[in-house]
Amino acid sequence: MRYKNFEYSKIDSGIRIDKYNGSSARVTIPPEIDGLPVIEIDLFDSVQIIGDSAFWFCSSLKEIHLPDSVQTI
């Protein structure tokens, strides 16, 4: 499924973001897609920095997979 520049899957009672297809260096993860909370994010091997308050409004987020490329959180 697609939402803006995200590819995502429905899992359990929410959404997992699988891929970002845009060109922006700064990406905002929506708190919900299709009325369901975003509860899982698979980050990409190119991610190096996760900014302050990156998950501030993601109260339903349960899991984040951090690639080895992340240098700063």
ABEGO torsion letter per residue (X at the ends): XBBEABBBBBBEABBBBABBABABABBBBBABBGGBBBABBBBBAABABBBBGAAAABAABABBBBBAABABX
